[in-house]
Amino acid sequence: MPGLHVVATPIGNLGDITLRAIEVLAGCDLIACEDTRVTGKLLKAHGIATKLFAYHDHNAERVRPALIERLQRGEKVALVSDAGTPLVSDPGFRLVRECIAEGIAVIPLPGASSVLAALMVAGLPTDRFLFAGFLPGKTEGRRKTLAELAPVRATLVFLESPHRLAAALADMTEILGTREAAIARELTKLHEELRRGELAALAAHYASVPTPKGEIVVVVSPPAEQAPSEDTMDDALAAALRDMTLRDAVAQVAKDTGIARGKVYARALELARK
């Protein structure tokens, strides 16, 4: 079928690719990929000789029109997502958007997904979850985002870079409160690793060991079911803010009521805007 075929191929494990994906890669007119050397190994392993076309962050704006033109001519183009599914922080996202705008068919060929794989093995509720992507890199932005997510009654799933993992876990501990979590590293690849525990324990562990390597997914349990009413929290915040800074008041109310600090902080900001 002509159109853009989005193929998820986690290169770290050449066996984690579907038979359908192999068929599409072998039968398409062109394969667009982030790194031709990496995707070349995959093609070689499966005896595929289709021409490769480099499409990455540095050349995407320049070469995307050429890909769109070929697709408009009725060619069958495969887009390889080296990092699996979905297209997060991937130039393929803009290509998909432009194909949709131009009326070009986009056909998904899902494969291994670190997000879903981590959710499967974390041992946390899977009936309702929110994939929040990457948290902001700076502390202030990260804490603000976590405060917004704290009241969400669902398992939270994040992607995180290795060098920010310890700091992110420390902020999660402070803002989200006591919750179970799992850290999944390099899932579906050769050196996959999983560590479960409370956020505080995980934060302490990763603060004391060398920076890990590879792709990391953080899965965090939903907030506790029972919590004091909003009126109780409002009254406690009003009393604390009379002689405390907002930060100290939030900490005190969270401690006294057992409500997650992020939820208290979000409510304090909301009250301040009234």
N, C-alpha and C positions, 0 to 999 in steps of 0.2 A: 504494500500500500504506500503511495507517495505521501510525503510529509516528514515531520521531524519526530524521530523515535528517540525518546529519552531513556537511556539505558543505565541502570544502576550497577556499577561494577566495582566492588571494594578490592582494589588491586593487591592488598596485603595477603589475600588468600585467593589464588587463581581459581580455586574450585567453587567459590561462592558466586556462581553465575548460572542463570537458568538456561535450559536448552533453547527456549524461545529467543533469549538475548543472543546466543551464539548464532542462531539462524539469521536473525536480523543483521548482525554485524557482518556476517559473511555475504549477505545478499543485498546490502545497500550500496549506493553509489559513492558515498563518502562518509568518513567518520570524523566528527569534530571532537577534539579532546583537549584537556588542559595541558597535558604533557605527553607528547608523542612517544617519548622514550618509555614512559611507564605503560601507556596503553599498548605500545608495540610489544611488550613482553606478554601481555594478555593475548594479543592476536597470534603471536608466535606459538604460544602454548596450545592454541586450539586450531592451528593451521589456517588462519584467516589472512587473506592477502589484500583486503580492501584498503584503498588509499586513505592516509591519515591527514588531517588538517588541524593545525594548532589554533585553538580558540581559548584564550585566557584573559585575565584582568588587564594585561598590558596591551593587548591588540584587539580586544573585543569591539570597541567603538569603530575601529577601522575596517575590520574584516566581516562584521555582522551583515552589512549590506550584501556582500558577495554570497554569503550563505542563504540569505533571504531570496536573492535572485535565482540561485540554483533550485531552491524549493519551489519558487513560483513557476519554474520551467517543468515542474513535475518530477524532479529527482527525489530519491529516497535518501534522507540524511539521518545518520545516527549521532546523537549527542551523548558522549560518555561522561557520566558523573563519577569521577574517581573516588569521591568520598562517600559514595552510597546514596541513600535516599533520606531526606528530600534535598532539593537544591538550595542549601543554606550557605550564604556567603559564596555563591557560585555565579560566575558570569552567565551560566546557562539560564538563569532566571529571566534575564532581560531578553534573551533570544526567544524563550517560550512566550513572553509577553508580546514581542513584536510579531511572532508567527500568528498569535491569536488575533492581533489587530489587523493583520493582512489576510485573514481568513484561511490560513494554512493549517492543515490538520496536525495536531500534536498527540502522539501516541505514547502512553507511559508503559515502560517495561520494568516494573518494580523488582528489586532484588533485596539483598541484605540491607538492613537499616539499623544503624547503631542505636537510634532513638527507640525503636520498637523492641530491639533485642535487649536493651538495658531494662526497659519496662517489663519484659517477660521474666527476667531473672532477678529483679530487685526484691521480689516478695512483698511488694506494696500494692495497694488497690489499683486495679486496672480498668474498673468499670467506668471511671471518669477521670480523664487526665488532661493536663494542659501543657503543650509543648511551647516553651517560652524562648527558645533559641539561645543566643548568646546574651549574657548580662552585660551592661556597660562596663568598660574597662576601668573607669575611675570610681573611687570609693563612693563619692557623693551620689553619682548617677546610679550605681549598683544598689545602694541602700534605698534610694527612692523607688526604684523598680521593685525591689523585694517588698517594700512596704505596701505597694499597690497590689502585689500578688498574695500577700499574707492572708487576706480573708477568703481567697478562692477555695471553695470546698472541693478540691480535686488534687490528685497526685500531680506534682510539678516536675517537669522534665527540662533540664537545661543542657546546653553544650558549653564547655568551658576550656580555655587554653591552659596548658600545664603550668605556666609560670604565674597564673592568677588563681589557681585552684585553692591554695591555702587561704588567701585573703578572701576569696568568695565564700568559702565555707565558714570563716570567722564571721563574716557579715550575715550569712544565713542563720548562724547560731543566735546572733544577737537580735535580728529582726524577726525571724520566723519562730523562734523559741525552741522548745524541746520537741524534736521530731525525729523519726526514723528516716534513714537515707541510705543510698547505695551509690558508690562511685564505680563506674564501669569504664575501663580503659582498653582501647584497641579491640573492641568487640568484633567478632567474626574474622579476626586476623590472627597472625602467628603468635603474638605475645599478649593475648587477651588476659585481662585481670579484673576481678570484682572484689570490692570490699564493702561490707555492710556494717551499720551501726548507727548510733545517735549522732546528730550533726556535731555536737560538741566534741565527741570522741574522734570523729573523722577529721575535724578541724585541727585538733591537737596532733593527730598522727601526721597529717600532711605538712604541718608547720615544722615537724621535727625530722623529716626525711628529705633526701635530695629531691629536686624537682622531677616529677615523673615525665615520661615522654609519650607522645602519641595523642590520639583523639580521645577526649574524655567526655562522658555523659554523666550528669548528676541527677539522680532521681530522689525526690523528697516527698514524704508522706503528707496527706492532707492535714489541716488543723484538727485539733481535738473536737469531738462532737459537742461537748457541753461547754458553755461559756456564760458568764454573767450577761445580763441584758445591756442594750446600748445605753439605756437611761442610767444604769449603774456606772458604766464607764464614763459617761458624760459628767455625772456628778463628781466622780473621783478626779477626773481631769480638771474640772473647774476649781475644785478645792486645792489641788496640787499646784496649779498654775498661779495661784495667788501669791506664792512666795518661792517658786522654783522656776528655773529656766525650762523651756519646752522639752529639751533633751532629758533633764533630770526628772521632770514631771512624768514623761512617758515611761521612763525606767521604773519609777515608783509605782505608777498605776499598773503596769504590766506585772510587777512583782506582787502587788497586793491582790490583784484580781485573777491572776493566772491566765489572762488574755495574752495572746502572742504580741510581742512588742511591735511588730510591723503593723498589726491591726490598730493598736492604740495610737501609734504614730500617724497612721493614715487618718484616723478620726480626729486627732489633735489638729492636723493641718486643715481638715475640713471645717472644724469649728472656728479656727483662726480666720478663715475666709468669710465667715458670716458677719 
